[in-house]
Amino acid sequence: MARPRVLSLALVVAAAGAVAAQTRPAFDLLVGGGTVVDGSGGPGVRADVGVRDGRIAAVGRLTGATAHAVIDASGLVVAPGFIDVHTHADDIADTPRAENFVRMGVTTVVAGNCGTSALDIGEELSRIKQVGVSVNFATLVGHNTVREAVLGRADRPPDAVELSKMKGLVWKAMADGAVGFSTGLQYVPGAYADIVEIISLARVAADVGGLYATHLRNEGTRIGEAVDEAIRVGAAAGCPVEISHLKIDSPSRWGQAGKVLAQIDAARTSGVDVEADEYAYTAGSSGLGIRFPDWALEGGRDQVRARLDDPATWARIQAEMKQTLAERGFDDLSFAVVASYSPDPSLDGLSMKQVAARIEGSPSLDAQLEAARAMMREGGASMVYHLMSDDDVARFMRHPEVAIASDASVLTSGEGMPHPRGYGNNARVLGLFVRERHVLTLEDAVRKMTSLPARHFKFADRGLVKPGYAADLTIFDPARVADTATYTAPHAYPVGIPFVIVNGVVVVSHGEHTGARPGQVLGISGEWTRHDR
Ligand SMILES: [Zn+2]
């Protein structure tokens, strides 16, 4: 577009008449002429949005109003900034521009998911405030982090003293500003915990208004039991449950999304507030270790190595891995692609079948398992796993309580071969799932990225374009918005999202990051901390 969309004060004043030049303009920023899709799910309306002091001051026809700056949003949708409640942006202070998030329209991230967070949340949040980041930030406190701090990687229940230490750590984290408690029950050491331990800890968070977010213990062959466990935690702890990255991860169970949703609906009817989030891809991403039996990963790296090196133990591990693959409907590990393997980055982007051919001289399943063993000996790898069906992804997406969230980390352009969701998730929903496939309406897609996650996480003044709400706005072209990141070339920003505004400050202008870092640390129930810069 040749015409500049951000106009200076002088131009606006000239247009509005010289009278206004003597007084403070009505708005710091005026977003004019766009279609406001306000995040409620209601139909879009032509309206201008006036922003003052970081808040939305007016929505409606504001013709002639003065403003320090104006964005011409004609032909564009003006939506609330996207709220990504499932991220691993824990190290945002090291990459404070968070460009992969903000360029896809995300203005708020929630970290601390899948059981892994900072241990000292107070220290983490003060560092973020001190550094200044481009998006709003909130965090959960992670079960694996807390358990490891008290029990190490031991495969046993805590004794009474250990449990009270863990509860103390969760309490401290909540007092320091965490918004809830998360588990990662497919990961060591979280996988070693029983439901009694999880309820005890979730209750500590629930007592001060926090929610329970869970990476389920199983997402395929035993997903029914795993969802039931999550529901029971919510019922016993008395808090909402957010099922993280809802998916069916086993071909032998594909087509069962409806069954899982029925289970969630039944729990909701019985009074347990079960919600979920999902990303818009048929591949997941996690560590290589998730393919190994939990018991094989107990203890430190030396103990893991000793098991891998002992022929009898390795034979047992291998047999269990083969059995699990067969139950889940996989012939081999060709669905597993290396995202980042620091000991040998030349493997990044290769499937385990290709890795086996390269380093073991054979693409057979046995060679793939040997390659996985060799990589685990070196500490494992970050992986992309192609394990979902399109139909299940779309079926989950249509459910009214399923929000859109990326599961991504703060990424650095060019580093490794990460899952493309970290660059494209929201744009992919708006382009592929709304415009091309008609899985969702535009209004519903925006709701699932804004007011729905805001409600799940109790961000009371975010997620709507409404006077009094924080001025987080994402302005996109509904005809053009699209993801461009792919599995083989993931470091690519989406197109069609020209402006992103965080707390009234323009962070993306004409599709480029402005360098602004107006993000705030968010807490439960609209308590919000304006940082001191
Ligand atoms: Zn997870």
Residues whose N, C-alpha, C, O or C-beta is under 5 A from the ligand:
A	BS01	ZN	C114 H215
